[in-house]
Amino acid sequence: MNLKHLSDQQIHAIDQAHVWHPYSSLSQPLPTYHVSAASGVRLQLGDGRELIDGMSSWWCAIHGYNHPHLNEAVTAQLGKMSHVMFGGIIHEPAAQLAQRLVDITPEPLNKVFFSDSGSVSVEIAIKMALQFWQAKGRAEKSRLLTLRKGYHGDTFAAMSVCDPETGMHHLFNEVLQQQVFSESPRCRFGEDWLQDYLADFERQLTTHKDQLAAVILEPIVQGAGGMCFYSPEYLKGVRALCDEHDVLLIADEIATGFGRTGKLFACEWAGISPDIMCVGKALTGGYMSLAATLCNDKVAAGIGESEAGVFMHGPTFMANPLACAVANASIELLLESDWQGNIARIEAQLEKQLAPCKAYNTVADVRVLGAIGVVEMKDFVDVAALQKRFVEAGVWIRPFAKLVYVMPAFNIEAADLSSLTAAIVDVLKPD
Ligand SMILES: *Cc1c(COP(=O)(O)O)cnc(C)c1O
């Protein structure tokens, strides 16, 4: 086989024989779609068809694909240096990005650790919390308190704080650290708040506080664990309880960061700042894998006083210059755009156009926050069958579990967004 030019069929044959996809089986592979190019909100399939993208490649491509400004940033950096080790070296793209992140994230987060992916940034956040307490002579504070229905990534420490059921903890019970779980927030975003909604969280926190290094949660939006939106009052309450009981707070903004919920960071809904914060996904506008873990002076100073004296982490591709350059360009583009106006427009359109699904007897709930639209079904969906129908309707929407959802690029045009919602309303219509 001439590997230089593969036909659509050859690509599929190699894929089926050799390639893993997320959460897939090579014994019973599900169909995949060959994408040959992408531009704006359109994915070009190998067979020539074009799909309107509703997923932003899982929260990432907030400006759409193949954006001239982002392409230019990568190309310019490529001509200077695509990578250099970060041990003992600093470069302009990393300095710019660190300053930008410090400027736009909630005060007083002001120290930045770069890494390659969201899961790794979560590992780093957890390690920061553990080293902090070691330095205080309280190494027994090494467990984490988190919320059910959470998702924080697929590496082992990250997995230990994912929802125990959907994260399938029983598969890895022998090696997963046993963390403390509170019920998932009951008060939905926009609903009236009752102090009782924090009762279970408070009980877990006060019971286990002497063992707890940190609370880790996704602020406002629980993403891959269920696409639920909860009240900012809950987050405010969590921050206050963490302060009261001397437990650090880690906010995982990997999905919510960079405007998706209508605030630049979801913590802003509650007006709080975590001690440690993870960002990833949309950080580079979906161009490259890059993540960062930020912390405040208190945490950084603590780590400096720890037995190691240094923070014990250092990825090979830390602060990759190409990734930093495109992240700088993406943040610039975002802040120069009317992103709040765009998100508000998308939110209003999603609310209006997904509403017909509420009448379907197969639908449990329809909810929208910012540029996230979710239709929750009563039963698990047949992902492959549904995906096929969406592709036939000319859209790229990938459901999981009971959820059919969209999170389009912020610059999607109203007509394209209408195509996405019309496909959902049509494909989900009960027979
Ligand atoms: C996607 C995600 C992660 C994991 O990021 P990866 O880049 O896939 O490792 C962690 N936390 C949240 C909230 C996420 O949405």
The ligand as an SDF file (V2000), in Angstrom:
LIG
                    3D

 15 15  0  0  0  0  0  0  0  0999 V2000
  -11.8870   17.2670   29.2370 C   0  0  0  0  0  0  0  0  0  0  0  0
  -11.7960   17.5070   30.6820 C   0  0  0  0  0  0  0  0  0  0  0  0
  -10.6890   17.0730   31.4270 C   0  0  0  0  0  0  0  0  0  0  0  0
   -9.5750   16.2470   30.8180 C   0  0  0  0  0  0  0  0  0  0  0  0
   -8.8790   16.9380   29.8440 O   0  0  0  0  0  0  0  0  0  0  0  0
   -8.0190   16.0980   28.7460 P   0  0  0  0  0  0  0  0  0  0  0  0
   -7.3660   17.1750   27.9320 O   0  0  0  0  0  0  0  0  0  0  0  0
   -8.9990   15.2850   27.9750 O   0  0  0  0  0  0  0  0  0  0  0  0
   -7.0460   15.2780   29.4900 O   0  0  0  0  0  0  0  0  0  0  0  0
  -10.6560   17.3730   32.7700 C   0  0  0  0  0  0  0  0  0  0  0  0
  -11.6440   18.0820   33.3510 N   0  0  0  0  0  0  0  0  0  0  0  0
  -12.7160   18.5330   32.6720 C   0  0  0  0  0  0  0  0  0  0  0  0
  -13.7490   19.3300   33.3720 C   0  0  0  0  0  0  0  0  0  0  0  0
  -12.8310   18.2510   31.3160 C   0  0  0  0  0  0  0  0  0  0  0  0
  -13.9190   18.6730   30.6450 O   0  0  0  0  0  0  0  0  0  0  0  0
  1  2  1  0
  2  3  1  0
  2 14  2  0
  3  4  1  0
  3 10  2  0
  4  5  1  0
  5  6  1  0
  6  7  2  0
  6  8  1  0
  6  9  1  0
 10 11  1  0
 11 12  2  0
 12 13  1  0
 12 14  1  0
 14 15  1  0
M  END
$$$$
